[in-house]
Amino acid sequence: MKAGPTVALRSNKPRRQRSQPFRLRTSAYLLALALLPGCGGSSPEAQHLLLVSIDGFRWDYLQRAHTPHLDSLAAAGVRAEALIGAFPTKTYPNHYTLATGLYPENHGIVANTMFDPVLNDTFRLADRHTVRDGQWYGGEPIWVTAEKYGVKSASLFWPGTEAVIKGRRPTYWQPYDHELAPAEVVGQALTWLDLPPAQRPNFISLYFHLVDDAGHRHPDSAWVQAAVERIDSTLGLLFAGLAARGLAASTNIIITSDHGMTGVDTNRIIFLDDYVDPALLGVIDWAPALALRPATEFQDAVYSGLKGAHPQLHIYRRDEVPARYHYTSHYRIPPIIGITDLGWQVTTRARFRANPDGFTGGAHGYDPAYPDMQAIFIASGPGFKRGLLTPPLENIHLYELMCRLLGVPPAPNDGSLERVSLLLR
């Protein structure tokens, strides 16, 4: 493992549930604003690109919390009304779509939990062996494209960067650590930027889980507001660090997310055993994208038993899934798919009785057309226009955008630079 230099910062773990506002002294704060990306110019070869994901950051959270640093970044650059993800609106499929410009059916990360009949293995986020196994990852993520053309990259903790993909990892990376405080993530990024120019990464991707954790408690809760404000304060540390290093005017920053969040409760549950013997189902993944792989001899019975059984559950064979989901062509997509309406969940009565509290709070994974599933996109820097608000964007186009900013040729993908060219200077 080539993890690169690390930085020792004081941990704030005991205060993890509280919002920690960040306040610069007035003069330093004004200086940081003046040097924010987009406030100057530089030659393309000197530019850096920072890609930041705030997991679970729904598009409207900006209006529900005090976010001065994100607001300043948007004013100095561009913001989309929303970012539309790929189906299913889950963490790994969408982070890898952001990185590759491919729909999940084309890059193979079709769910957070999925079965591969060729490998005869199941991918699970909790199984670090499968997460780090490059056999699961198709397409070419942005860090591989960058490295291929001599652009050094670094990552904490973008999904996929722990695996060797096409023979490459980022130059600098670290295994996922859920306990690493947001300020420590920023500290590591700034440490990488302190390296001598020949060793310094020009592309850095960062990942923060805090908002997603709070949203799963409930998307309309005070926990979400506190988490959003803490991440905004952390980004203030990042922006001030760039300014202090003289890098603000030569750095493009993209702030985005993988999905939104919606509220769920025990009044909107579909019990599959009301319609089909649960022993026949072959469940790979549960709500809201129900993935079923029954034994071949039971597939027709399961399909006919669930098709039309409940008005909020839409059952398809793999080749029947509506085209707009882009969810038919990969062999890891199971033979029967169930898609629930927003806020609905599926389970069995025994599974519900074992953990009723697990069906309350917040959830995601639903149709990306629902506004609750949509995320944020803010970008600023020498490559972007200033003060631009755009209609919603699809996340498949960001790979092409990042390749243009890094000056590297894109690998084949489902996106289009033309769809995001209006963002660029």
C-alpha positions in Angstrom: 0.0 0.0 0.0 1.3 3.4 -0.9 -0.6 5.6 1.5 1.6 8.7 1.3 2.3 11.2 4.1 -0.1 11.4 7.0 -1.0 14.3 9.2 -1.5 14.3 12.9 -4.5 16.4 14.0 -6.3 16.5 17.3 -9.3 14.3 17.1 -12.8 15.8 17.8 -14.5 12.4 18.1 -16.0 13.1 21.6 -18.0 16.0 20.0 -19.0 14.0 16.9 -22.7 14.7 17.3 -22.4 18.4 17.6 -22.0 21.0 14.9 -18.6 22.6 15.1 -18.7 26.0 13.5 -15.4 27.2 12.0 -14.5 30.8 12.4 -11.4 32.4 10.9 -10.2 35.7 12.1 -11.9 38.4 10.1 -8.8 39.4 8.0 -7.9 35.8 7.2 -11.5 35.1 6.3 -11.7 38.0 3.9 -8.4 36.9 2.4 -9.7 33.3 1.9 -12.8 34.6 0.2 -10.7 36.8 -2.1 -8.6 33.9 -3.1 -11.4 31.4 -3.6 -11.2 29.3 -6.8 -12.5 31.3 -9.7 -11.1 34.6 -8.4 -7.9 34.3 -10.4 -6.3 32.5 -13.3 -3.6 30.1 -14.0 -2.2 28.0 -16.8 -4.0 24.6 -17.2 -0.9 22.6 -16.4 -0.7 24.3 -13.0 -4.3 23.6 -12.0 -5.4 21.1 -9.4 -8.8 19.4 -9.2 -10.4 18.5 -5.9 -13.5 16.2 -6.1 -15.4 16.2 -2.8 -18.4 13.9 -2.1 -20.7 14.6 0.9 -22.6 11.3 1.0 -26.4 11.7 1.3 -26.4 15.5 0.8 -29.8 16.1 -0.6 -30.2 19.1 -3.0 -32.3 21.1 -0.6 -30.1 20.8 2.5 -28.3 24.0 1.5 -31.5 25.9 2.3 -32.0 24.2 5.7 -28.7 24.9 7.3 -26.1 27.7 7.7 -23.5 27.0 5.0 -21.4 30.1 4.4 -18.5 28.3 2.8 -20.6 26.3 0.3 -22.6 29.5 -0.4 -19.4 31.4 -1.1 -18.1 28.7 -3.3 -21.3 28.6 -5.3 -21.3 32.4 -5.7 -17.7 32.3 -7.0 -18.6 29.5 -9.5 -21.5 27.3 -10.7 -24.3 25.4 -9.0 -26.9 23.0 -10.4 -30.4 23.1 -9.0 -29.9 19.4 -8.4 -27.7 16.5 -9.4 -29.6 13.5 -10.7 -28.0 10.1 -9.9 -28.2 6.7 -11.5 -30.5 3.9 -10.4 -30.3 2.5 -7.8 -29.6 5.7 -5.8 -27.1 3.9 -3.5 -23.6 4.8 -2.4 -21.3 2.5 -4.4 -23.2 2.5 -7.7 -23.4 6.3 -7.8 -19.9 7.0 -6.6 -18.6 4.7 -9.3 -20.9 6.3 -11.9 -19.5 9.7 -10.9 -16.0 8.4 -11.3 -16.5 6.6 -14.6 -19.4 8.3 -16.4 -21.0 4.9 -16.8 -24.4 3.7 -15.7 -24.2 0.9 -13.2 -25.4 -1.6 -15.9 -22.2 -0.7 -17.8 -19.6 -0.5 -14.9 -20.9 -3.5 -12.9 -21.4 -2.0 -9.5 -25.1 -2.5 -9.7 -25.9 -2.3 -6.0 -24.3 -2.0 -2.6 -25.0 -5.7 -2.2 -24.9 -7.9 -5.3 -24.2 -11.5 -6.4 -21.9 -12.3 -9.3 -22.8 -15.7 -10.8 -19.4 -15.9 -12.6 -17.3 -15.3 -9.5 -19.9 -17.1 -7.4 -19.4 -14.5 -4.8 -21.4 -11.7 -3.1 -20.2 -8.1 -2.9 -21.0 -6.3 0.4 -19.8 -3.0 1.7 -19.0 -4.6 5.1 -16.8 -7.2 3.3 -13.5 -5.3 2.8 -12.1 -8.2 0.8 -14.7 -7.8 -2.0 -14.6 -4.0 -1.8 -10.8 -4.2 -2.5 -11.1 -6.8 -5.3 -10.7 -5.2 -8.7 -12.6 -7.9 -10.4 -15.8 -6.2 -9.4 -15.1 -2.9 -11.0 -15.6 -2.3 -14.7 -15.0 0.8 -16.8 -12.2 3.3 -16.1 -12.5 5.6 -13.1 -11.1 9.1 -13.2 -8.1 8.3 -11.0 -7.0 5.5 -13.4 -7.4 7.8 -16.4 -5.4 10.5 -14.6 -2.6 8.1 -13.6 -2.5 6.6 -17.1 -1.6 10.0 -18.5 0.9 10.9 -15.9 -1.4 12.9 -13.6 -0.8 11.9 -9.9 -3.9 11.3 -7.9 -4.8 10.8 -4.2 -8.0 9.7 -2.4 -9.7 9.6 1.0 -12.0 7.5 0.8 -13.7 7.5 -2.6 -15.4 4.2 -3.2 -13.3 2.0 -5.6 -10.0 3.6 -4.8 -9.0 0.7 -2.5 -9.1 -1.7 -5.4 -6.5 -2.3 -8.2 -8.5 -1.4 -11.4 -6.8 -1.9 -14.7 -3.6 -2.4 -12.8 -3.7 0.9 -11.1 -4.6 2.6 -7.8 -4.3 6.3 -7.0 -0.6 7.3 -6.2 -1.7 8.0 -2.7 -4.7 6.3 -0.9 -5.7 4.9 2.4 -8.1 2.2 3.5 -11.5 3.4 4.5 -11.7 4.5 8.2 -15.2 5.5 9.3 -13.8 7.0 12.5 -11.5 9.5 10.9 -12.8 13.0 11.7 -13.7 15.3 8.8 -10.9 17.8 9.8 -8.4 14.9 9.6 -9.5 14.1 6.1 -8.9 17.8 5.1 -5.6 17.7 6.9 -4.4 14.7 4.9 -5.5 16.4 1.6 -3.5 19.6 2.6 -0.5 17.4 3.5 -0.5 15.9 0.1 -0.6 19.4 -1.4 2.4 20.3 0.7 4.5 17.7 -1.2 7.2 19.0 -3.6 5.7 19.7 -7.1 7.1 16.5 -8.6 5.3 14.4 -6.0 2.2 16.5 -5.4 -1.1 15.0 -6.7 -3.0 17.2 -9.2 -6.3 15.2 -8.6 -7.6 14.6 -5.1 -10.9 13.0 -4.2 -12.4 13.2 -0.7 -15.4 11.5 0.9 -17.4 12.5 4.0 -20.0 10.2 5.5 -21.4 12.4 8.2 -24.5 13.8 6.4 -25.6 10.4 5.2 -25.3 9.0 8.8 -27.5 11.8 10.1 -30.0 11.4 7.2 -30.5 7.8 8.0 -31.7 8.9 11.5 -34.2 11.1 9.6 -33.7 13.5 6.7 -35.8 16.2 8.4 -34.0 16.1 11.7 -31.7 18.5 13.7 -29.0 15.9 13.2 -28.9 16.6 9.5 -28.6 20.3 10.1 -25.8 19.8 12.5 -24.0 17.4 10.2 -24.3 19.8 7.2 -23.0 22.7 9.2 -20.1 20.7 10.5 -19.1 19.6 7.0 -19.4 23.2 5.8 -17.1 24.3 8.6 -14.7 21.6 7.5 -14.7 22.8 4.0 -13.9 26.2 5.3 -10.7 24.6 6.7 -10.0 23.2 3.2 -10.5 26.6 1.4 -8.4 28.5 4.0 -5.7 25.9 3.6 -5.6 26.3 -0.2 -5.5 30.1 0.3 -2.6 29.8 2.8 -0.6 27.7 0.3 -1.3 30.1 -2.6 -3.3 27.3 -4.4 -6.8 28.8 -4.3 -6.6 30.5 -7.6 -5.2 27.5 -9.4 -7.6 24.8 -7.9 -10.8 23.6 -9.4 -13.2 22.3 -6.7 -16.3 20.1 -7.4 -18.6 19.5 -4.4 -21.1 16.8 -5.1 -23.0 13.8 -3.6 -24.2 10.4 -4.5 -27.9 10.6 -3.6 -30.5 12.3 -1.4 -32.7 10.9 1.3 -36.3 10.4 2.2 -38.2 9.6 5.3 -39.5 6.1 6.0 -41.8 4.6 8.6 -43.5 1.4 9.6 -46.8 2.4 8.0 -45.3 1.9 4.5 -44.1 -1.7 4.5 -44.8 -4.4 1.9 -44.6 -7.9 3.4 -43.5 -10.3 0.7 -44.7 -13.4 2.5 -48.3 -12.2 2.1 -47.9 -13.1 -1.6 -45.0 -15.7 -1.9 -43.3 -18.3 0.2 -40.2 -16.4 1.4 -38.2 -19.6 1.2 -38.5 -19.3 -2.6 -37.4 -15.7 -3.0 -33.6 -15.9 -3.2 -33.2 -12.3 -1.9 -29.9 -10.7 -2.8 -30.9 -7.1 -1.7 -33.9 -5.6 -0.1 -35.7 -2.3 -0.3 -36.1 -0.1 -2.2 -34.6 -1.9 -5.1 -35.6 -5.5 -4.4 -33.1 -7.9 -6.0 -34.3 -11.5 -6.3 -32.5 -14.5 -7.7 -34.8 -17.5 -7.1 -33.7 -21.0 -8.2 -34.5 -21.4 -11.9 -37.5 -23.7 -11.2 -39.1 -21.1 -8.9 -38.6 -17.9 -11.0 -42.0 -18.1 -12.7 -43.8 -18.7 -9.4 -42.1 -15.8 -7.7 -42.6 -13.5 -10.6 -46.3 -14.3 -11.0 -46.9 -14.2 -7.2 -45.4 -10.7 -6.8 -46.4 -9.1 -10.2 -49.3 -6.7 -9.5 -49.6 -7.9 -5.9 -49.1 -4.5 -4.3 -49.8 -1.1 -5.9 -46.5 0.4 -4.5 -44.3 -2.4 -5.7 -43.4 -2.7 -9.3 -42.0 -6.1 -10.3 -40.0 -6.7 -13.5 -38.0 -9.4 -15.1 -34.5 -8.1 -15.9 -35.3 -7.5 -19.6 -38.6 -5.7 -18.7 -37.0 -3.0 -16.5 -38.0 0.4 -18.1 -35.2 1.8 -20.3 -34.9 5.0 -18.4 -33.4 3.1 -15.4 -30.5 1.8 -17.6 -30.7 -1.4 -15.5 -30.9 -4.4 -17.8 -27.7 -5.3 -19.5 -25.3 -6.5 -16.8 -25.3 -10.1 -15.7 -25.1 -9.1 -12.0 -28.5 -7.6 -12.2 -30.7 -10.4 -10.9 -33.5 -12.0 -12.9 -36.3 -10.3 -10.9 -36.3 -6.7 -9.8 -38.8 -4.9 -7.6 -38.9 -1.1 -7.5 -40.9 0.5 -4.7 -42.6 3.9 -4.7 -40.9 6.6 -2.7 -40.8 5.9 1.0 -42.0 2.3 0.7 -40.0 -0.7 1.9 -40.2 -4.4 1.4 -39.4 -7.2 3.9 -40.8 -10.3 5.5 -42.8 -10.4 8.7 -40.1 -12.4 10.5 -37.4 -9.9 9.4 -39.6 -7.0 10.5 -40.2 -8.5 13.9 -36.5 -9.0 14.4 -35.7 -5.3 14.0 -38.7 -3.0 13.7 -36.6 0.1 14.4 -34.6 -0.7 11.2 -37.6 0.4 9.2 -37.8 4.0 10.5 -35.7 7.1 9.8 -34.3 7.8 6.4 -33.6 5.7 3.2 -32.4 6.0 -0.3 -32.1 3.8 -3.4 -35.4 4.9 -5.1 -36.1 6.1 -8.6 -33.6 9.0 -9.2 -36.5 11.0 -10.8 -37.8 11.7 -7.2 -36.5 15.0 -6.0 -35.8 13.5 -2.6 -33.2 11.2 -4.2 -31.3 14.1 -5.9 -28.1 15.5 -4.7 -25.9 18.7 -4.9 -23.4 20.0 -7.4 -21.3 23.0 -6.8 -18.1 23.8 -8.6 -15.7 26.7 -8.7 -12.2 27.5 -9.9 -10.2 28.8 -12.9 -12.0 26.4 -15.2 -15.6 27.4 -14.3 -17.8 30.3 -15.0 -18.9 32.6 -12.1 -22.3 33.0 -10.5 -24.1 30.5 -12.8 -27.1 28.5 -11.7 -28.0 25.6 -14.0 -31.0 23.3 -14.3 -30.5 19.8 -12.8 -27.6 17.8 -14.2 -27.1 14.0 -14.6 -24.1 12.7 -12.7 -22.9 10.6 -15.7 -21.5 13.8 -17.3 -19.1 14.6 -14.6 -16.4 12.2 -15.7 -16.1 14.0 -19.1 -16.0 17.3 -17.2 -13.2 16.2 -14.9 -11.1 14.8 -17.8 -11.4 18.2 -19.5 -10.3 20.0 -16.4 -7.3 17.6 -16.0 -6.4 17.7 -19.6 -6.6 14.0 -20.2 -8.5 12.0 -22.9 -11.6 10.3 -21.5 -12.2 6.6 -21.7 -15.5 5.4 -23.3 -18.4 6.4 -21.1 -22.1 7.2 -21.2 -21.8 11.0 -20.5 -21.3 13.9 -22.8 -19.0 16.9 -22.4 -21.5 18.9 -24.4 -24.0 18.6 -21.6 -21.7 20.3 -19.1 -19.7 22.6 -21.4 -21.9 25.5 -20.4 -20.3 25.3 -16.9 -16.8 26.0 -18.3 -15.1 29.2 -19.1 
